Amino acid sequence: MDSIIFATNNQNKVKEVRTVLGDRFNIISLKDAGINIDIPEPHDTLEANASEKSKTIFKLTGKNCFSEDTGLEVEALNGEPGVKSARYAGDSRSFTENIDKLLVNLSSKENKTARFKTVISLIQEGKEYIFEGICTGKIIDVQKGTNGFGYDPIFIPDGSINTFAEMDIIEKNKFSHRKKAMEKLIRFLNS
């Protein structure tokens, strides 16, 4: 089984990725690798932030690694929170405060169309490859469900009546932007 470092400190993301990959790859989180750093996300695109994280870990370890950056893009808010999704309400990265701010900003808007976008940056043998996954849906006004993380309690993917937070991981992966990007990564790694 091939080992690959996933350049994240977010254990929810590690869990999701391990569920998608199963036992095909040994996913090593930053914590598992003994790397205790918080990699900045200073850029204004998901692609650049994902690239920053994977390149940082590759420079530190010299090992194959990947990172991802995900944003929720709300049509009526001109793509906000987008690249700032994790820190939408400030540097505390509070899921509750981020959701509250989003719902306030969206309260006077009729259009609730939104999409999650995940960008994965893989560094393999020193070369970078980019993969993308998108899940379209809508924002609802009241939080529903207790599973998942981030904006999951207010996002219903197209083709479902449930929020991501009302789904278990298996159901979420039928729609997930992260899974779509991971599947592209897996196809590449298996080719």
Secondary structure, DSSP 8 states (H G I E B T S, - for coil): -EEEEE----HHHHHHHHHHHTTSEEEEETTTTT--------SSSHHHHHHHHHHHHHHHH-S-EEEEEEEEEEGGGTT-EETTGGGTT-TT--HHHHHHHHHHHHTT-S--EEEEEEEEEEEETTEEEEEEEEEEEEE-SS---SSS-TTGGGEEETT-SS-GGGS-HHHHTTT-HHHHHHHHHHHHHH-
